[in-house]
Amino acid sequence: MFEALGERFRTRHPDLAGRLEVPQSPALHLSVPLSGGRFVGLALVRFAKPYDYTPVWAVVGSKPSEPPRIWSGITDMDVLVDALHARAVAELEYAQEQTPWRWDEPATGEIVELADDLAARGVDVLMAVAQNRCRAVEAERGAKAKYFGHDEGDFVLVQGLGCLIRVSRKLLSGWSASVRAEGGGIWQRLDLGGLLFGEPSVVPGVEPGRVDRAKLAGLIADLARLPHVPTMAERSVGRDSLPAQRSQAADRPARSVLVEGAARELARRGFADVVPDDTCSRLESETFHIEWWNRSKSMGLGDVQRLYGAAAVKGRRLMVLSESSATKPACAFADQAKAFIFAVDPEGRGLHSCNGLAREVILDQSSWRPARGQLDRWLE
């Protein structure tokens, strides 16, 4: 494998072909020696146990404070040798690594361009994730490779004052942003539409065509310098309509527990105008036609099409809260119709996303953060 990688490197990058070394025993990496005992290398590595189940590619150097630079184990050979070359050139010239390689990405796109813009404004960009979905993150016992699912979108992660800010571009829902305290806790939605345009949003996500990248970068740069970043819950147009938290006593109707719990979960995810009625028996919204599917059978394609028609008559988008499930054709149609289908926990403890659009508006509840420090101390 490494012999083939070496040949590919020499073919694609003849300017450094004479420097490349491919150790014969054991052939576990490529190395480009530099001056002063420095080097840049490409290796296939595993993190230390118990995180050793996934091999990843690492581009390594001699800077002790540099964060791990890793790529998915299935990354194309040309991409790997190009990443190694870009790193070696930067080290030789004592210059900053060129885009997109400085972000461990194989190509320039919206997220890479946003990361460049933010960095140019002095923002500490911790991560930019698009085509390469693999990054090193801190774990309970060291560090591990984390693969970000496509439902999480392409995103940049930046360091704020005591917080982390994530700006995402998702396939179905568009641009969104969230913030989390640096020490952990859950992510909180930002009202990106309100912050960009001065009009509070009632739906998670902003259509890509409405977002100017330079304006978005300026906004995120400003937020990163604030001692407190205003969240969706604080700016929500429907926050005063939400009832105070009530106990789940046995004498409370089960329906009201479900409705109130669903309203709080939806508000947290960015559905600002979805609120319970006065009796907590149903949900109301000026934006959505909300249907509660309480049948035992799964919701099928015909069911969703019928509900979508009812919503269209009212000039509203469709949202379905289901106490069962939905078929794959039903979910596929919902995505095309920009409708949300959520499964309601029967005990009112939360909502589960059924279709792709609903999954995109989930708020990450994990407490991961990018790994920092020399790669060697985390390997087997």
C-alpha positions in Angstrom: 0.0 0.0 0.0 2.6 2.5 1.0 4.8 1.7 -2.0 1.8 2.5 -4.2 1.2 5.7 -2.3 4.9 6.6 -2.7 4.7 6.1 -6.5 1.5 8.2 -6.7 3.2 11.0 -4.7 6.3 11.0 -7.0 4.0 11.1 -10.1 1.7 13.9 -8.9 4.4 16.0 -7.1 7.8 15.7 -8.8 9.0 18.8 -7.0 9.3 16.8 -3.8 9.8 13.4 -5.3 13.5 13.3 -4.4 12.8 13.9 -0.7 10.1 11.2 -0.2 11.1 8.2 1.8 9.1 5.0 2.0 10.6 2.9 4.9 10.9 -0.7 3.9 10.8 -2.3 7.3 8.2 -1.8 8.5 6.5 0.1 5.7 3.9 1.9 7.9 4.2 5.5 6.6 5.5 7.9 4.0 8.0 10.5 5.2 9.2 13.8 3.7 12.3 14.9 5.6 12.8 18.6 6.1 15.6 20.7 7.4 16.6 20.8 11.1 15.4 17.2 11.8 11.8 18.1 10.9 9.6 16.0 8.8 6.1 15.5 7.5 4.6 12.1 7.2 1.5 10.1 6.2 0.5 7.1 8.3 -2.4 4.7 8.8 -3.0 4.8 12.6 -5.4 3.6 15.3 -6.2 5.5 18.4 -5.4 3.8 21.7 -7.9 1.3 23.3 -10.9 1.3 23.6 -11.0 3.6 20.5 -8.9 1.4 18.3 -11.7 -0.1 16.2 -11.4 2.4 13.3 -8.1 2.9 11.3 -7.6 6.4 10.0 -5.1 8.3 7.9 -3.0 10.9 9.7 -0.9 13.6 8.3 1.8 14.2 11.0 4.5 16.7 11.6 6.9 17.8 14.3 4.9 20.6 16.0 4.0 19.3 19.5 1.1 21.6 20.0 -0.6 20.9 16.7 -4.0 19.1 16.7 -4.3 15.7 15.1 -4.9 15.9 11.4 -6.8 12.8 10.3 -8.7 11.6 7.3 -11.2 8.8 6.8 -9.7 5.4 6.2 -11.4 5.2 2.8 -10.0 8.5 1.5 -8.8 8.4 -2.1 -5.1 7.8 -2.7 -4.7 11.0 -4.7 -6.3 13.1 -1.9 -3.9 11.6 0.6 -0.7 12.3 -1.3 -2.0 15.8 -2.2 -2.6 16.5 1.5 0.9 15.3 2.4 2.4 17.5 -0.3 0.5 20.6 0.8 1.7 20.1 4.3 5.3 19.6 3.3 5.3 22.7 1.1 4.0 24.8 3.9 6.6 23.5 6.3 9.4 24.1 3.8 8.3 27.6 3.1 7.5 28.3 6.8 4.1 29.4 5.6 0.5 28.7 6.4 -0.9 25.6 4.7 -3.0 26.4 1.7 -6.8 26.0 1.5 -8.5 23.5 1.5 -5.8 21.4 3.0 -5.4 23.5 6.1 -8.9 22.4 7.0 -8.3 18.7 6.1 -10.7 19.0 3.2 -10.0 17.8 -0.4 -11.9 20.6 -2.2 -13.0 24.2 -1.7 -16.7 24.7 -1.1 -19.1 26.8 0.9 -17.9 25.6 4.3 -14.2 25.9 3.4 -14.8 29.4 2.1 -16.7 30.3 5.3 -13.8 29.0 7.4 -11.3 31.1 5.4 -13.4 34.2 5.8 -13.8 33.6 9.5 -10.0 33.0 9.9 -9.3 36.2 8.0 -11.5 38.1 10.5 -9.4 36.7 13.4 -11.8 34.0 14.5 -10.4 30.8 16.0 -11.8 28.2 13.6 -11.4 24.8 15.3 -12.9 22.6 12.5 -14.4 22.7 9.1 -16.2 19.5 8.0 -17.6 18.9 4.5 -16.3 16.0 2.3 -14.0 14.5 4.9 -16.4 13.5 7.7 -13.7 12.2 10.1 -12.0 14.3 12.8 -10.2 13.6 16.1 -12.2 14.5 19.2 -11.5 14.4 22.9 -12.8 11.2 24.6 -13.1 10.0 28.2 -9.7 8.2 27.9 -7.7 10.2 25.4 -9.0 10.9 21.9 -10.9 9.0 19.2 -11.9 9.3 15.6 -15.5 10.7 15.2 -17.4 10.4 12.0 -20.0 13.1 11.5 -23.2 11.9 9.8 -24.6 13.7 6.8 -27.7 14.7 8.8 -25.3 16.9 10.8 -24.6 18.8 7.6 -21.4 20.5 6.5 -20.2 22.8 9.3 -17.6 25.1 10.8 -16.9 25.0 14.5 -15.4 28.2 16.1 -14.2 29.2 19.5 -16.2 31.9 21.3 -15.7 33.5 24.7 -16.3 30.5 26.9 -18.4 28.7 24.3 -18.4 26.8 21.0 -20.4 28.0 18.0 -21.3 25.7 15.2 -22.6 27.0 11.8 -24.1 24.3 9.6 -25.2 24.0 6.0 -27.7 21.1 5.6 -29.1 19.6 2.4 -32.8 20.0 3.3 -33.1 22.7 5.9 -30.3 25.1 4.8 -28.2 27.2 7.2 -28.5 26.9 11.0 -26.4 27.8 14.0 -26.1 26.6 17.6 -24.0 27.3 20.7 -22.8 25.3 23.6 -20.9 26.2 26.8 -17.2 25.2 26.4 -17.4 22.9 29.4 -20.2 20.8 28.0 -24.0 20.6 28.1 -26.5 20.6 25.3 -26.3 22.6 22.2 -28.8 25.5 22.0 -30.3 26.8 18.7 -29.5 30.3 17.6 -32.1 32.4 15.7 -29.9 32.7 12.6 -32.7 34.3 10.6 -33.4 36.9 13.3 -29.7 37.7 13.7 -29.1 38.0 10.0 -32.2 39.8 8.9 -33.8 41.2 12.0 -36.9 39.1 11.6 -37.3 36.3 14.2 -37.4 32.9 12.6 -40.2 30.4 13.4 -38.6 27.5 11.5 -35.2 26.0 12.0 -32.8 26.8 9.1 -32.4 29.6 6.6 -32.7 29.0 2.8 -29.2 29.0 1.3 -30.2 31.6 -1.4 -31.0 34.2 1.3 -27.6 33.9 3.0 -24.6 36.1 2.0 -21.4 34.4 3.1 -19.6 37.6 4.0 -22.5 38.8 6.1 -22.7 35.4 7.8 -19.0 35.4 8.5 -19.3 38.9 10.0 -22.2 37.8 12.2 -20.3 34.8 13.5 -17.2 36.8 14.1 -19.2 39.3 16.2 -21.0 36.4 18.2 -17.6 34.8 18.9 -16.5 38.0 20.8 -19.7 38.3 22.9 -19.6 37.2 26.6 -23.0 35.7 26.1 -24.5 34.5 22.8 -28.3 35.0 22.6 -30.1 31.6 22.0 -33.3 30.8 20.2 -35.1 30.2 23.5 -34.3 33.7 24.6 -35.3 35.3 21.3 -38.3 33.1 20.5 -41.4 34.9 19.5 -43.5 32.2 21.2 -41.6 32.0 24.5 -44.2 33.9 26.5 -46.9 31.5 25.3 -45.2 28.5 26.7 -46.7 27.4 30.0 -44.6 27.0 33.1 -43.2 23.6 33.7 -45.9 21.5 35.3 -45.5 18.3 37.2 -46.4 15.0 35.6 -48.7 14.0 38.4 -50.9 11.0 37.9 -54.1 13.1 37.8 -52.9 15.1 34.9 -54.3 14.0 31.5 -51.7 12.0 29.5 -52.6 14.1 26.5 -51.6 17.3 28.1 -48.3 15.8 29.2 -47.5 14.8 25.7 -48.6 18.1 24.2 -46.6 20.2 26.6 -43.5 18.0 26.3 -43.7 18.2 22.5 -44.1 22.0 22.6 -41.0 22.4 24.7 -38.9 20.1 22.5 -40.1 21.9 19.3 -39.3 25.3 20.8 -35.8 24.2 21.7 -35.2 23.0 18.2 -36.3 26.4 16.7 -40.0 26.1 16.0 -40.7 29.3 17.8 -44.5 29.7 17.1 -45.6 26.2 17.9 -47.3 26.5 21.3 -50.0 24.6 23.3 -53.5 25.9 23.4 -55.0 27.0 26.8 -56.0 23.5 27.8 -52.8 21.8 26.6 -54.9 19.5 24.4 -53.3 20.4 21.1 -50.6 22.5 19.5 -51.2 25.7 17.6 -49.0 27.5 15.0 -49.4 30.2 12.4 -46.7 28.5 10.2 -47.6 24.8 10.5 -50.7 22.7 10.0 -50.1 20.3 12.9 -51.6 16.8 12.8 -51.4 14.3 15.7 -51.3 10.8 14.3 -52.5 8.5 17.2 -53.3 5.4 15.2 -51.6 2.1 16.0 -50.6 1.5 12.4 -47.6 3.2 10.7 -48.3 6.3 8.7 -48.1 5.5 5.0 -47.5 7.5 1.8 -51.2 8.0 1.2 -51.7 9.3 4.7 -49.0 11.9 4.5 -50.2 13.0 1.0 -53.7 13.5 2.4 -52.4 15.5 5.4 -50.1 17.5 3.1 -53.2 18.4 1.0 -55.0 19.6 4.1 -52.0 21.8 5.1 -51.7 23.2 1.6 -55.4 24.3 1.7 -54.6 26.4 4.7 -51.4 27.8 3.1 -49.2 26.2 5.8 -46.5 23.7 6.0 -47.2 20.3 7.4 -46.0 18.9 10.8 -47.0 15.5 12.0 -46.6 14.2 15.6 -47.0 10.5 15.5 -47.5 8.0 18.3 -46.4 5.2 16.0 -44.1 5.4 13.0 -44.0 6.2 9.3 -43.0 4.2 6.3 -40.0 5.0 4.1 -42.1 6.2 1.2 -44.1 8.4 3.6 -40.8 9.9 4.9 -39.4 10.4 1.4 -42.5 12.3 0.4 -42.4 14.4 3.6 -38.8 15.5 2.7 -39.9 16.5 -0.8 -42.9 18.4 0.7 -40.7 20.1 3.3 -42.8 18.6 6.0 -41.7 17.4 9.4 -42.6 14.0 11.0 -41.8 13.4 14.6 -42.5 10.4 16.7 -43.7 11.3 20.2 -42.3 9.5 23.2 -45.4 7.9 24.9 -44.4 9.2 28.3 -43.7 12.8 27.1 -40.0 12.6 27.4 -39.0 13.8 24.0 -39.4 13.7 20.2 -37.8 11.4 17.8 -37.2 12.3 14.1 -38.7 10.1 11.4 -37.9 11.8 8.1 -34.7 13.3 6.9 -35.8 17.0 7.3 -36.8 16.3 10.9 -33.4 14.6 11.6 -31.6 17.7 10.4 -33.1 19.9 13.1 -32.0 17.6 16.0 -29.7 19.4 18.4 -26.6 17.5 19.2 -26.6 16.4 22.9 -23.1 15.0 23.0 -20.3 17.0 24.6 -17.5 16.3 22.1 -14.8 18.9 21.3 -11.8 18.8 19.0 -8.8 17.0 20.3 -5.7 19.1 20.9 -2.1 18.0 21.4 0.5 15.8 19.9 -0.9 12.7 18.1 1.6 10.2 19.3 0.3 10.2 22.9 -3.1 9.0 21.8 -2.0 6.1 19.6 -1.5 2.4 20.4 
